[in-house]
Amino acid sequence: MWKPFLPLVDFIDRYQGLIIGFAVLGFFLLLNQVIYRLFWTSYPSREDYLAAHPGCASADGVLCATCGQKAVSMAVRGSGRMFRCTWCDAELFRVDRG
């Protein structure tokens, strides 16, 4: 009854360290993605940022509330864009992909 499974048992017995290692690596990569998604939504949207700092809207774009320099965008793969200050490097707000 167990004869068809003997090659599988032999494979698992021979490579159990690699199997466990890849399983742990996969778990941590998945955990990293979950934490990243939660971290991404913690940044305010552009509308929320401008509502909190109404003096930061200008004709050239959005200004940093801390130092007053212009914000530039940085692409975040799979999520959208993150806007940062060019002078103090503060992360200001996010723009979701849509």
N, C-alpha and C positions, 0 to 999 in steps of 0.2 A: 504494500500500500504506500509506503514512503519512498519507494525507489525513484519515482519521477522527481522528487524534491531533493534528492541527494546532491546533485550538482549545485543547486541553489544554497543548500546548507554548507557545502564545501566552500563556495564562493564567499558567503558571509563569514565563515570561520577564518578564511585566509585574509580577507580584506576588512575586517571589522574596525580596525583603527582608522582606515581611510573613510569608511562609511560613517563612523561617528564624527570624524573631523569635518566632513562635508555637511553633515546634518547640523552640527553646531555652527558652522560658517553660514549656512542658509538661514538658520534661526536668527543670528545676529544681523544679517543683511535685511531680513524682513522686519526685525525690531527697529533697525535704523530708518527704514522707510516709514514706519508708523510714527516714530518720534518726529521725523522730518515733516510729515503732513500736519501733525499737531502744532509744531513750531511755526510752520508757514502761516497757518490761520491765526496765529497770535499777533501778527503784524496788522496794523490798521489798514483799511483800504484808503484809496486816494480821497474819497469823499469824507471819510471819518477823520483823516489827518487834517484836511482843510477846514472841517467843522471845528476841530480842536484848536487849530492855529489859523484864524481867518486872515491874519496879516501876511501869510506866507504865499498867497496867490499873487502872481505877477504876470505881465504880458509875455515874459520870456519862459515861464514855466513855474515850477514850485520851488520855493526857497526853504532852506533849513531853518527850523525854529530856534536852533541853538546859536548858529554863527551867521546866518543870513546868506550863505552861498547857494548857488543853484544846484539842484538835485539832478543826478544823471541816472540812467537806467542800467540795470545789469540783468541779463537773461538768466533765469533759473529753469533748468531743463525740466520739462513736464509740468510746470506749475504756472508760470507767467513771468512777470518782471518784478524785480526789487529795485526800488529807487534809493540811492544813497547820496549823501552830501559829498561834494567834491573837495571840501576843505577839511572837515573834521571826521569824515568817513563814518558818520552815523547812519544807520539804516532807518529810513523815514517811513516808507509805506510800500504796500504791494499792489500790483495790478494783476488780477487773475486772468488766466488765458480764457478767451471767450469768443 
